[in-house]
Amino acid sequence: MMGTALEHHNKNELKAAAAIGGLFATGTANRKKQISKAGKHVILLFAGLCFCSSTFLGTSFANDDPAVIQMQDASGGALATFNQEQLRKEFPMHDLVTETPWTNGVKIHFRGPSVKEMVTKYKIADKPNLEVAAFDNYIIKITMEEVVEFAPIVALERACTDADKESGACAKDQDFRPLSLDDGGPFYIVWPLSKLPKPYIPARNSIWVWFATSIRPAD
């Protein structure tokens, strides 16, 4: 009986992953394109200084559900799991109006909880680094020093634009809408671009993590 239930659960998971795989494949391809040749050379330099971190397949991360984000311990064990609505209720929402490295000077009004407040609540801010994993098997290491100094958020939504209201993505009286896959959602690690040091662009563009699914402490 238990075996049958597990098989049914696993089949459902495989069907769900297949259904969204195509959508996330586009985001993964875009992520790779956004690192220029010049950026790669700078990244290698930063790596030599032990400043830049690497990306790799996230086999040790337990969460493979893009609809939720997990706070994890150092071994990848889940401390808490949230969908967008649960995360809104659990933490204060912070506004961040910023360009991104890919919006060509256009600022976007994002809103979401503070990364620092999240890791502090679950007592995983004691390590020098955090590892953030995304659904497309992307993992990046960010330093707690960066988190404290630049105050990134886990963006859950963005302000509605006139175009959103004309297209029906937002109601006429709606101020914010949840991040879509095209926006980098449901969970997107967003930084205040104007406050980042110039060498971060493009060398540290990798810290802008879309499709984020888990955060854990790292040495």
Secondary structure as UniProt FT lines:
FT   HELIX           2..33
FT   HELIX           37..48
FT   TURN            49..50
FT   TURN            59..60
FT   TURN            66..67
FT   STRAND          69..72
FT   TURN            74..75
FT   STRAND          78..82
FT   HELIX           84..90
FT   STRAND          94..98
FT   TURN            101..102
FT   TURN            104..105
FT   STRAND          108..112
FT   HELIX           115..121
FT   TURN            122..123
FT   STRAND          129..134
FT   TURN            135..136
FT   STRAND          139..143
FT   HELIX           144..150
FT   STRAND          153..155
FT   STRAND          157..159
FT   HELIX           162..167
FT   TURN            172..173
FT   STRAND          176..178
FT   TURN            181..184
FT   STRAND          188..190
FT   HELIX           193..195
FT   TURN            198..199
FT   HELIX           200..203
FT   HELIX           205..207
FT   STRAND          212..218
//
